């Protein structure tokens, strides 16, 4: 958390403002159309019309989605007259990933517990298989009671 606070201090943003930015980022990422727009912009600069052609919604609706992404800081938009070019700004996604990563220790503990349980189940299964094999071997070596 120290690195995050230092980053916020360097860019002149308070911790409260940082939380508001994260709120906007997560709200923007919650919509599948906006996530798809970000995927299309990955490594490219596209016109709004080029983005819109991939969706079954109006150009105006796509523009509104792009504005949500711009307000969240995920997209940079450059206008030249009526032409609008968009590009991905990955910084806020990194900030969201850093925030999410703080909770990975909880998931890792669950994965560790799962791995330990699976190892125990496997160990018990192998022990049962060895016991069954010994029992079968003994039965084969003994004469049957009716012989």
C-alpha positions in Angstrom: 0.0 0.0 0.0 3.0 2.3 0.5 3.8 2.3 -3.2 0.2 3.1 -4.0 0.1 6.1 -1.6 3.4 7.4 -2.9 2.1 7.2 -6.5 -1.0 9.1 -5.5 1.0 11.7 -3.7 3.3 12.2 -6.7 0.5 12.9 -9.1 -1.3 15.3 -6.7 -4.3 13.0 -6.0 -5.6 12.4 -2.5 -6.5 8.9 -1.3 -10.2 9.8 -1.5 -9.8 10.9 -5.1 -8.0 7.7 -5.8 -11.0 5.7 -4.6 -13.3 7.8 -6.7 -11.1 7.0 -9.8 -11.3 3.3 -8.9 -15.0 3.5 -8.6 -15.2 5.0 -12.1 -12.8 2.4 -13.5 -14.8 -0.5 -12.1 -18.1 1.0 -13.2 -16.7 1.4 -16.7 -15.3 -2.1 -16.8 -18.6 -3.6 -15.6 -20.2 -3.2 -19.0 -19.4 -5.8 -21.7 -19.6 -3.2 -24.5 -17.0 -1.0 -22.8 -14.7 -4.0 -22.2 -15.0 -4.9 -25.9 -14.2 -1.3 -26.9 -11.0 -1.5 -24.7 -10.0 -4.8 -26.3 -10.4 -3.3 -29.8 -8.2 -0.3 -28.7 -5.5 -2.5 -27.3 -2.3 -1.3 -29.2 -4.3 0.7 -31.7 -5.8 4.2 -32.3 -9.2 4.0 -33.8 -11.8 6.4 -35.0 -15.2 6.3 -33.1 -16.8 5.2 -36.4 -14.3 2.3 -36.7 -15.2 1.2 -33.2 -18.9 1.5 -33.7 -19.0 -0.7 -36.8 -18.4 -3.8 -34.6 -21.5 -3.2 -32.5 -25.2 -3.6 -33.1 -25.9 -0.3 -31.4 -26.0 3.2 -32.7 -23.0 5.4 -33.2 -24.4 7.7 -30.5 -24.6 4.8 -28.0 -21.0 3.8 -28.8 -20.0 7.5 -28.3 -21.7 7.5 -24.9 -19.8 4.3 -23.9 -16.6 5.9 -25.0 -17.3 9.0 -22.9 -17.7 6.8 -19.8 -14.3 5.3 -20.6 -12.8 8.7 -21.1 -14.2 9.9 -17.7 -12.7 6.8 -16.1 -9.3 7.6 -17.6 -9.3 4.4 -19.6 -9.5 6.0 -23.1 -7.8 9.1 -24.5 -9.8 10.9 -27.1 -8.4 13.4 -29.6 -10.7 15.5 -31.7 -9.8 17.1 -35.0 -12.9 18.9 -36.2 -15.6 16.2 -36.3 -13.1 13.3 -36.4 -12.5 11.7 -33.0 -9.6 9.3 -32.5 -9.5 7.0 -29.4 -6.6 5.2 -27.8 -6.3 3.0 -24.7 -4.9 4.4 -21.5 -3.8 1.4 -19.4 -2.7 3.3 -16.3 -6.1 3.1 -14.5 -6.3 -0.7 -15.3 -3.0 -1.1 -13.6 -4.2 0.8 -10.6 -7.3 -1.5 -10.5 -5.1 -4.6 -10.8 -2.9 -3.3 -7.9 -6.1 -2.8 -5.8 -7.4 -6.3 -6.6 -4.0 -7.9 -6.0 -4.2 -6.9 -2.3 -6.9 -9.6 -2.0 -4.9 -12.3 -3.7 -3.5 -13.5 -0.4 -7.0 -14.7 0.5 -7.4 -16.6 -2.8 -3.9 -18.1 -2.4 -4.8 -19.4 1.1 -7.8 -21.1 -0.4 -5.7 -22.6 -3.2 -3.2 -23.8 -0.7 -5.9 -25.4 1.4 -7.4 -27.0 -1.7 -4.0 -28.4 -2.8 -3.5 -29.9 0.7 -6.9 -31.5 0.6 -6.3 -33.0 -2.8 -3.0 -34.4 -1.7 -4.6 -36.0 1.3 -7.4 -37.5 -0.9 -4.7 -38.8 -3.3 -2.7 -40.3 -0.5 -5.7 -42.0 1.0 -6.7 -43.3 -2.5 -3.2 -44.8 -3.0 -3.3 -46.4 0.4 -6.6 -48.0 -0.3 -5.4 -49.3 -3.6 -2.3 -50.8 -2.0 -4.5 -52.4 0.7 -6.9 -53.8 -1.9 -4.0 -55.2 -3.9 -2.6 -57.0 -0.9 -6.0 -58.4 -0.1 -6.4 -59.7 -3.7 -2.9 -61.2 -3.7 -3.6 -63.1 -0.4 -6.9 -64.4 -1.7 -5.2 -65.7 -4.9 -2.6 -67.5 -2.9 -5.0 -69.3 -0.6 -7.1 -72.3 -1.6 -10.8 -71.7 -1.7 -12.9 -73.2 1.1 -14.8 -75.5 -1.3 -11.7 -77.2 -2.8 
